């Protein structure tokens, strides 16, 4: 199955799983990239409880290594991390795997930095931290179901 076919199938499954109510993250594979375990671990637990499969990375280098092993449906990355941050990860994905760059959303404790980044990250792809879990889920579902 091609990556785009898999993504459409996952989105259909998520919509079907939520057919009685709202869409869900059931069957969605998320790569969660954040250097702070105090942020990453609770978000990962929440996503698992919502039906997602979660893989974790502490920085962009670990994320790229994880993507060489297996793909994902959605990447959630902190913008600011030591080593390779979310901006550098986005740039690398844009060059190497544009489809993955298009499936990347961001978390940031400082959204004021976006105007200075000049990297093509649209502000609607960035969710400010701290984040409420319900808003986090809505944000991910919105971006997941907007994918082509």
C-alpha positions in Angstrom: 0.0 0.0 0.0 1.4 3.4 -0.9 1.9 6.0 1.8 -0.9 8.2 0.5 -3.2 5.2 0.3 -2.3 4.2 3.9 -2.9 7.8 5.1 -6.4 7.8 3.4 -7.2 4.4 4.9 -6.1 5.5 8.4 -8.1 8.7 8.1 -11.1 6.7 7.0 -10.7 4.3 9.9 -10.4 7.2 12.4 -13.6 8.8 11.0 -15.4 5.4 11.0 -14.3 4.7 14.6 -15.8 8.0 15.5 -18.9 7.6 13.3 -21.1 7.5 16.4 -19.5 10.8 17.6 -16.4 12.7 16.7 -13.4 11.3 14.8 -10.7 9.6 16.8 -7.0 8.9 16.7 -7.7 5.1 16.6 -5.1 3.4 14.3 -3.1 6.6 13.7 0.7 6.3 14.2 2.2 9.5 15.7 5.9 10.3 16.0 6.2 12.5 19.1 9.4 14.6 19.1 10.2 16.6 22.3 13.3 16.9 24.3 11.4 17.3 27.6 10.3 13.9 29.0 7.9 15.8 31.3 6.0 17.0 28.2 6.6 14.0 25.9 5.6 11.2 28.3 2.1 12.5 29.3 1.3 13.4 25.7 2.3 9.9 24.6 0.2 8.3 27.3 -2.8 10.5 26.3 -2.4 9.6 22.6 -2.2 5.8 23.4 -5.4 6.1 25.5 -7.0 7.8 22.5 -6.1 4.8 20.3 -3.0 6.0 18.6 0.3 4.1 18.2 3.0 6.4 19.5 6.8 6.4 18.8 8.9 8.9 20.7 12.1 10.8 19.9 14.0 13.4 22.0 15.2 15.5 19.1 15.2 15.8 15.3 18.2 13.4 14.9 16.3 10.7 16.8 13.2 11.4 14.8 15.0 11.0 11.4 16.5 7.7 12.7 13.1 6.5 13.8 11.6 7.4 10.4 14.3 5.3 8.6 13.0 2.3 10.6 9.2 2.9 10.1 6.9 5.6 8.8 4.1 7.4 10.6 0.9 9.2 9.8 1.7 12.4 11.7 4.7 14.0 13.3 4.3 16.2 16.3 7.6 18.1 17.0 8.6 20.8 19.5 10.1 23.8 17.7 12.9 24.4 20.1 15.1 21.4 21.2 18.8 21.0 21.7 20.7 19.3 18.9 18.3 19.2 15.9 15.2 21.3 16.8 11.8 21.1 15.1 12.8 23.8 12.5 15.9 21.8 11.4 13.8 18.6 11.4 11.2 20.3 9.2 13.9 21.6 6.8 15.4 18.1 6.6 12.0 16.5 5.9 11.2 19.2 3.3 14.4 18.2 1.4 14.3 14.4 1.9 10.7 13.5 2.3 8.3 16.4 1.5 5.3 14.2 2.1 6.4 13.8 5.7 7.1 17.5 6.1 3.5 18.0 5.1 2.4 15.7 7.9 4.3 17.6 10.6 2.8 19.8 13.2 4.5 21.6 16.0 4.3 22.5 19.7 6.0 25.6 21.0 6.3 27.5 24.3 7.0 30.6 22.3 4.9 31.2 19.2 6.3 34.7 18.8 9.4 33.2 17.2 7.4 32.1 14.1 7.7 35.4 12.3 11.5 35.1 12.5 11.9 31.5 11.4 11.3 32.1 7.6 11.0 28.3 7.0 7.5 27.9 5.6 5.9 26.7 8.8 2.4 28.1 8.8 1.2 29.5 12.2 -1.9 27.2 12.1 0.5 24.2 12.3 1.8 25.3 15.6 0.0 24.7 18.9 1.2 26.8 21.9 2.4 25.0 25.1 1.3 24.4 27.7 -1.5 22.5 25.9 -4.8 21.2 27.1 -5.2 17.6 26.1 -8.7 18.0 24.4 -7.3 20.9 22.4 -4.2 18.8 21.5 -6.5 16.0 20.2 -8.6 18.4 18.2 -5.5 20.0 16.7 -4.1 16.6 15.6 -7.4 15.5 14.2 -7.9 18.7 12.3 -4.5 18.3 10.6 -4.8 14.6 10.1 -8.1 14.9 8.3 -6.9 17.9 6.2 -4.2 15.8 4.6 -4.7 14.9 0.9 
